Amino acid sequence: MIELKNLKKSYETSTPLKDVNVVIRDGDVISVIGPSGAGKSTLIRCINMLERPTGGQILLNGEDITAPGYDLSQARRKMGMVFQSFNLFGHLTVIENLMLAQIDILKRPKQEAYDKGIELLKRVGLSGRESQYPDELSGGQKQRVAIARTLAMDPDVILLDEPTSALDPTMVGEVQAVIRDLAKTGKTMMIVTHEMSFARAICNRVFYVDEGGIYEDGTPEQIFDHPEKELTRRFIQRLKVLEITIDGERFDAPAADAEIDRFCFQNDIAPRIRHRIHLVFEELLQQILLPVLKDPKIRVTIEYSEKEKQAEIKTMYNGEPFDPADTENLLSYKLLQGTAKELSYSAEKDEEFTNTFICRIAE
């Protein structure tokens, strides 16, 4: 079992891990997902002590491996690491790469290390490649050798840092197949990956990493189908988000239109959806809400789903409960109805925004 207590990692210009507390159970297969730069790789490199944490503790089977004087070689015998860049020794043959650490660290006899290597090469589909050098292999084959080398050390825990990110797309499947088989062995595994379908298929648990830690932790169904937290939802659904705030009667409509245009062009949003976003902004805000709100305070959140190719415009505003469907400007509301796939209103108990109106649009 691995337990992280108040784990922190800081660099000069950033703090990717701020206060991580989690228990990783024996046999867990965990997919670690999240945006680039969120700290996914830093997390598993800290667990293996390739990066020394700035603060907190890492307990491996109850032993604090961050404690001064702790023999890290003991921890690293129990934890294997697979890197995205393979890290094979180019001057050694495939079998020599697999034998080296077995002989030097585990003190296995040479023949036993050789037999173990041959067995593992067969397991990862590379029988007959033992005498070749890494430069003679494809990227997918190199990564399978790297996985076999990790398995040769009989680790209890296997950490994989984006094992397919450096591969040509045609080679990704062969490495994923090896990892899928590995996930069935009962070993504890953590896999940093950007491949969402792969992440879902192999694990029993998902860490969504963001905002300096494990932002959300759950089963694949919970994280991928029913995320509880907003940033997780946006990431899983590949949402692009623009937020516009209107505070007071002074509202620069041309500036807001320009901001919407920039957002749409940056995210390659189809012209038809872009036109409909502008129409909703014009009819809902300028024609229906602003004329009736006193001292208006409005927050508009535009979310565009790359996956679904549709947008949601969520408008939150202050004042007495007011459903735009009740507006006297019937023409503007009819235009909203003709533009939207779905319209919905709800009164809120929030002190700042007492009304929420959602408009969903598609091509």
C-alpha positions, 0 to 999 in steps of 0.5 A: 500500500502507498499513502501520500500525506500532505505531499508537496512539490515546488520549483522556482516558478511553479508548485505542481503539487500543493497538498496531496493526500491519498491512499493507493491500495494493493492491486489498484490500477489507476489511470492518471489524467489531466491537462498538460502541466498539471503535475501528473508526471511529477506525481508518479516521479515523486512516488518513485523518488525520482523527484524529491518532494518539497514537503509531506510524506510517502509511505510504502507499506508503512515505511516513510521513504522520504525520511532522511537516511532511508535506503531508496534502493529498497523502495525502487526494488519494489517500484518499477518505472516505465518512461515515455522515452524508453531509456534503454542502453543503446550499446547493450543488446535487448537481452543485456538491457533486461539482465543488467539490473537483475544481476547488479541489483537483485544479484541474480545469477547470469543464467537465471537473469537470462532465462527471466529475460527470454521469458519476458520477451516472449510475454511482450511478443518479442521472442527472437529479438534478444540479440538485437540492439535498441536502434534496430527496433521500432518505437513500439518494440523499444517500449515493450522491451522497456516494460519487460525490463521493468517486469524483470525486477519483479516489482510490486508497483509499476509506474508508467509515465505516458508510455505511448506518447512518444510513439507513432500512432500505428505503434500505440496499439501494440504497447497498449495490448501489453499494458492491458495484459499487465493490468490483469496480473494483480500488480499495483499500477499507475499510468499517466496517459492522454488516451481516454478510452485506454485509461477507462478500459484498463483501470479500476480507479481514475485520478484527475489531476489539476489545481495542484493535486488529485482534484477528483478520484473515482471509478472510471464510470464516475469520472468519465460518465458522472464527474462531480467537479467542474474542471473534471467535467470540462476536461472529460468532455473536452470543453473550451470555455469563455467567461464574460462578466457584465457589472453595471449598466456600462457594457461594451457590446463590440468588445464582447462580440470581438472576444466571442469571435476570438474564442470561436476562431481559436477553437475552430468553432463552425461558422453556424455555431459562432453565428448562433452564439452571437445571436443568443448574446444579442437577443438574451442579454441586450434585448431581454435582460439588460433593459429590465435589470436594475444595476445588472450583474451578469456572468455568461459562460460559453462552453464549447464541446469539441467532442459533441460539436455543440455549445452551451451558453449559461447566463447567470444574473441578479435581481428578482426571479425572472424567466426570459420566457416571460419577457414582453419582447416576444420576438427576441424570445422566439429568435432564441427558441428558433436558434436553440436546441434546448432552453432552460431557466431556474431560480437560484438561492445564490446571493450574487446570482439569483437566476440561471438561464441555459441555452444549448445550441448545435450545428 
